[in-house]
Amino acid sequence: MRYLIIMLLCLAISKQLVAQTEKEVYCYMVSIGIKHPDIALKQAIYETGHFKSHIFCAKNNLFGFRHKKYICYDSWKACVDYYKTWQDKHYTDDSLDYYKFLIKNNFSGVNRQRYVSQLKHTRIKATLNCDLDEKIKQ
């Protein structure tokens, strides 16, 4: 029952906030120096079903990170921070195409080629221009 209530709340809220959330997530990614933030945003959109999934709503997990179970974060920003740490540790060759990097590191844990193909077809609904002089809201 709790799951159903969470899902209904997420669906009601997400319809109004998808574009704003996409931009907010993207701008936060840019502000902390995530490489290829457009692709990372596509990962978040794909992994969360446009910010509607239970894993996102209940655990603030934008990327499907797991250690046996899905990791629960205090906020979506904490999850993005974790992604940045993961990226800094594993993406050490900036000349490597980021999609190839995701395939090489098997980010999806399933079919690598299909995952990248789906990311490439994932559409971003928001306009992604960030004014970095403006503080990202906490």
Steps between C-alpha positions, in 0.01 A plus 500: 500500500782741586659428162175589323465828688862594423451418132180705475666798667801475274287478189289799599800714584728383219264603220543862605869483589669287234645786296595697810654190657697418185644850492566504874678163488698602191607834647606333822705250297668787316566691824687207659698419187347178374646418161248452219206626709263464205566126488489469879162677495376255237610220733299653785194544278527146365570337837211682673245500218503881489527528880193284568647169620459365850879480538525872434197607702575284803880492496611811304696261278533653153738246348398161636811469717501179705699311756287184514196731547430839349687770689287754686624860492402792723424707190528479123802732527675245722444243224645736240798559732547123517489483119771767486720298737436185294576686176822654637619156607418313178502752212870581493549531122316809376579406140279189530149549362269504803254255349789259437610555858155401626512185285852414616405545866164324456314778680162344434594155624291348220530531123769767451427581135126519556546730800709747298258482208212580735694790654563645155125490434406648839352846454567792729187713527650807669712778355840444657663837532649569841603832642791386714514838675159422643516271803336161462217484754562264789 
